[in-house]
């Protein structure tokens, strides 16, 4: 096959001496010169023309694959399956035919150029938060994080998540991995409750990293909307009493208990303490009260308030003590665990 290292050398394309570069190499009647330099200029046109002549002459005889591979190595041809011809192959061919010398010299030059001029590293992906979606409490909050160009492998990106409001937020991530698709979704759960409260927010911000560049937007905020009704004012037990206070519902909060300081005479048989709540509880609390006589606990008494009831009268017997009071001893459903009222004697 014409031009293959194992067969008869190809016939030169011209009888003219052609100079390529500064050093020379004889190929039959054709003289080629190639200068090996550190930079990477394109292969000399006359060497490409010479090799293409070999390729076309051999192609007409049913061969030419090696010369096509040389043209691929020179960057003058492309092919889906053939690999570029190597300097090592050219050296082996030169051992059988000296005409391979200029090709070998050029391939060695290209190898040297490639070693001295490695390709620049691929650009770092630019990451951004493309979108944020909130909703009512109980619905998840989502953020869409993108990388352009899409990474060749999973790209870990540091993030900071901040929240406002008390909506039982799920665990906030500190990083998100963007897959080769270039898009990742971050989901943060919220909890539904029965408390009326201001709307909340979830904010995600990208943190700097060595494997990517931060683009815009680098921060996004989603709103979590409260869906509970505000408290409704409810009248106390005696709507005909103009001095009766109007209380609101407690909602998710617990009521605070207070005990009055009644007046009495030491000659009275008993005295009434008023026990009241600060708001209307969702569930009726259970209250244990105890009279306090001269600083000592006398006995215990349970007070159970019915639904919507926010006050009660507790009657305590007046004895011979100098000081008489009523104190909160134990409770279930109150915000405070200490309260005491004391009798103010009028004599």
ZICORPE-V641219 format. One line per field, one symbol per residue. phi: phi as a letter, one per 20 degrees, with the letter a starting at -180 (. if undefined). burial: # if it has 24 or more other ideal C-beta (glycine too) atoms within 12 Angstrom, else .. A space follows every 10 residues. Layout:
# ZICORPE-V641219
phi=???
burial=???
This chain:
# ZICORPE-V641219
phi=.fnfgecfff egfbeffcec ndecbfcmed ddccdecffc fffgffffff fffgffffff dncnffffff ffffnebcbf cfegfdffff fffffdbfff gfffffffff fffffecfff fffffedbef abcdrfgnef dccddcccfg ffbgdecfcc dcccndclgf gefdbcdeff fnccdddcec decdefbffd ccddcfdfbe dbdedcfebb cdddefdeff fdfcffgdfe efeffddeff meedfdeccf dfdadfeffb bddedcdebe ffcffdcddb fcdlndfebd becdefgmec bbddecfede feccbcceea bcodeddcab dcfdfec
burial=.####...## .##....#.# #...#.##.# ######.... ..##.##### #####.##.. ..######## ####.##... ...####.## ..##..#.## ########## #.#....... ....###### .####.#..# #######... #...###### #.#.#.#.#. ..#.####.. .#######.# #.#.#.#.## ######..#. ##.#...### ####.#.... .....#.... ......#.## ..######## .#.#...... ########## #..##.#### ##........ #.#.#...## ##.#.#.#.. ..#######. #.##....## ###....
